[in-house]
Amino acid sequence: MKNRSLVLLSGEQGSLPEAEARSVFLTYDDGSRFEVPEKRVLLCESEADPFRVGARMAYARRTGLVIEDSAEAASFFKGHKKVRFEHFDLFPRLPPPDPEEYLGGLQAEVDLEDPDFEVTLIRGKNEYLALTDPGGMSQAWSTRRPRKRPFFHPSAIFPKFSRALVNLSRCREGDVFLEPFAGTGSIAIEASIVGAKVIALDLMDKMVKGASANMTHFGQDWLGVVRGDATRLPLRQVDAVATDLPYGRVSSTRGKTTGEILKSLVPELARGMDSGSTAVLMHPDTLKVKGGDGFRVVEEHDLHVHKLLTRTITVLRRE
């Protein structure tokens, strides 16, 4: 049965939050349909469980079921579920809402400290009311920051951003997920947390050992963190890929340019990925990814890092 769900997007990182939300819904129901009635509000008709989606999201403030009928919502709270009221204003200086106006008809026990759910009001050009589970969206990002890991390297990317790349790959729990340039394991850790079976490669022994130490520190299982060349993949089959292509002085490319690495990587990925599977590649915007070798470009997202660097996330779909 299709649900009508709502995502309050975080409003950061340009087009990435909306793309991430769409990808997670489509991961669990490829027939999901979307509407963006205004900035930061995504509505979705989907069989995907919005609370399951919310538990994976990086760039969302709230995800939940749209409350369209108070009587139907009241039936949900039978069984003494506890609830609290929360609201988000998309425009400043609106008068505070009256919680009783929105909670009064639900016949739910109000508990501000330890609720089972929130009734969340979002006020923008329109009002949206949704049943959300903020506890289920708690991701403890700060505990996995690069400098809090046993092994640190300046090339490491942050867990929140890594999770978004994993989500764009549409990997499901139990899928074989490949990170061909493991680095410190940032992306591999997030893929493992969402339930994928992770294989991570790196050319440098130092990185292989470091990524493995980081995975172990966070209690994550994996199929392997191994020394290997991503341009000559020692694999036969993977379901999803996400990676940050190596570039710059802090990354070892063994004398190859990022463009040369990409040229060899894409046909290798095509050899091990079935039709419909997704590869997510992050790279400098000076490098253009055009698809080919059985892939087509389905999305691109530009992220400004500083005045000398803009990163592009290219999403490739295997045909």
N, C-alpha and C positions, 0 to 999 in steps of 0.2 A: 504494500500500500504506500502510495506517495504521501510524504509529509510536506507541509509548507514551512520552510525553515528560514531563519534570518541569521546573517553574519554582520556584526558591527566591525568593520575593518579598522586597522590601527591608524591608518592615515600616513604611515611612513614608507619610505623606499619606493616611491612612485607607483608604477603599475603592478608591482610584485604582490601586494596583499590580495588584490582581487584575483589575480591569476592563481595564486596558491589556493585560495578558497574554492575556486572553480575546479581545480585539479583534484582536490581531496574528495569533493562530492562525486566527481566523475570516476574516481578510483573505485568507488563502491556502487555507483549506478551510472553507466555511460549514457543513460537516457535523461539525466538531470537537465532541467531547463532553468534559465537564470533571468533575473530582471535587476537592473540597477536604477531604482527610482530617484536616487540622489546620491551625492558623494558620500562614500564610506558605508553605504547601506547596500548589501547584496541579499536579494530574496531568491529562494530556490525551491522548485517543485522537484522532489527526489525521493526515492526509496531509501536513500542513505540515512543512517541514524545521525541527526545533527550533533548529538552528544559525543558520538564516536569521532565525528569530524572535528569537533571542538577540541578533543583531547590530543589531536595531532597538530593543530594550527599553531603557527608562530606569530603571524601578523594579524591577529584578531583580538578584539577586546571582549567580545561575547559571541557565542554561537548557541542557537536554541530553536525551539518550536514557536512559531507565531501563534499568539493567542488571538483568535478571531471571534470566539464565542465564549462568554463568561460561564455559561452553564456547562459547556463541554470541558472547560478548564477546571471547574469545580469538581467534576467527576474524577479528574486526575488526582485530586488531593484527598479523596476518600482513602482511609488507611492512615490518617494522622501524619501526613507528610508536613514537615516544617518549612516555612518560607520566609524570605525577607524581600524588601523592596529596594531596587537600585534604579538610578536613572542616569542617562548621558545626554547632554545637550550639544548638538552639532553647531549651534549658534550661541554666542555668549549673552549673558545678562538676561536670560529668561527667568521669570519668577519661579520659585521652587514649587514642584508639584505636591499635591496632597496624597500621600501613600494610601490612605483609606479609600480614596476614590477608585483606586485600581485593585486593591486587595479585598475590599469589602464584600464583593460578590463571590469570592473564591472559597469561602468557608474553610480556610486553611489556618493552621496554628502559626502565628508569627514568632519567629526566633531570630533575633539579630546576630547572635553569636555563633550558632551552630545549625544553620539551615540545611535542608536537603536540596533546595532549589532557590533560585531567585526569580522574582517577577521583575523583568527589566524593561523600563520605559526608555525609548530613544526618541528624542524630539529634534526634528529638523524642519524641513518644509512641511512634513507630515509627522504624525505620531505613529510609533510602532511599539507593540507590546509583545514580549516573548518570554517563554519559560526557559531559563538558562541554568547552567550548572558551573559556576565559576571555579569550584574546587576541582572539577574534572579538567579544567584548562590550565591548572597550575603546573608549570614546566620546570621550575627550579633552574632557570637559565644560568643564574649567577654561580651556581655550584660547579658548572662545567666550563666556565670561562677559561681561555687558553692558559692564563698564568696560574690557575688553580689545579692544573693537571700535573702529574709527575714529570711529564716531558713537555718542554716548551720550545717553540721555534717561532721566529717573527713572521713566518708565512702563514701561521694558523689563522683560520677564520672563526667567527663567533658562533656559538651553538644555535642561536635563533636563526641566523642567516643560513647555516648548514641545514637546519630542519626544513626551511622553505625550499631549498634545492632538492632535498629528498622528496618533499611533497609534490613538487612539479614533475618528478619522475613517475608518479602514479604507482609506486610500488605498494603492494599489499603485504599484510602479514604472511610470512612463509615464503615470499618471493626471494629468489636469489638476486642480490643487489651487488653491483660492482662499483667500487671506487678505484679507478685505475691509477690515481696519483695520491696515495694515502696521506702523505705529509704526516701531521701529528694525529691523524685519525678523526678530525672534526666531523666530517660528513659521515664517515663509517659509524661513529658513535651514535649519531642521531638516527641513521637508518636502522641500527640494531635496536634502539629504544622503541621505535614504532613497530618492531616485530619482524623485520626482514632478516634473511640469512645472508650475512655480509662476507664478501671477499674483497680484501684491500691489497693493492700492489704498490710497491715503490722500488725505484732503482737503487736507493741508498740503504745500506744495512742500518745506519744510524736511525733513519726514519722508520724502517720496519720494526726495529726494537722499541722505538719510542711510541709508535702508534699502538703496538701490542701492549705496552705498559699502561697506556692511557685507557685502552679498552678494558683491561683487567681491573684497573682502579675503579671504574664505574660499574663493574660487575656485569659487563656485556659479553654475550656469547657471539662467536663468529665462525664462519667456515674456515677462514684463514687470513692472516696478515703475512704476506710473503714477499720476498724479493723477486721482482719480475719487471719485464719491459712491456709497458702498455702498447707499444707499437708492434709487439709480437705476442699477443695475448696467449697465455697458456691455459685457455678455457674453451669449452665447447658451447656452453649455454648459460646465458644470464637473462633475467627478466626485466631489469631496470638498471640504469646507470646515472650517476650524478657526480660531477667532478669540477674542480677548479684547475684549469690547465696551468702548468708551471710557466712562470715568466719572471723576469727581473733578477736582480743580483742575489736575493736571498734564496732563490730556488735553483736546484741543480737540474740542468737540462742536458748534461753531457755533451755540450757543444752544439746542440740542435736549437734552431729557433722554434718559437711557439707555433709558427705556421707549419714548419716541417713536421713537428709532432702531431699536429692536427691532421695533416694530410695522410699520415700513416695510421692514426688512431681510428678514423671514421670507418674505413673498410674492415678493420679488425673487429670493431663493434658490430658491423652489419653481419659479419660471418657468424656471430654468436647470439644474435637477437632475432626473435620471431616477429612477424607482422603485427603491428599494433603496439609494440613495446616502445618505450621512451628513453631517450638519452638526453641529459641536461648538461650542457657545457658552459662554464663561465670563463671568460677570456677578455683581454683588453679590447676596447671598441675599435681599435685600429686594425684588428683582425676580423675579417668578414667570413662567416660560416654560411655556405650556400647550399648545404645538403648534398645530395648525390650519394652514390654507392648504396642505393636502396633506402635512403633517408630523405625526408622533406622537412623543411623548417616550418613549424606551426606557431611559434611564438618567439618574440625577442623582447627583452627588458633591459633598458640602460640604467645604470646606477652610478651617479657621480661620486667618486671617492675624494679627489681633490683636483686642483686646477690642471694638473698634468696627467690625470688618470680617470678615465671612465670605464667601468666594467660593463660588459654585455653578457646577459644570460640568454643563450640560444637553446630552445627546446626542439629536439629532433624526434620525429615519429617514424618508425620503421614501416615501410609500405609492404 
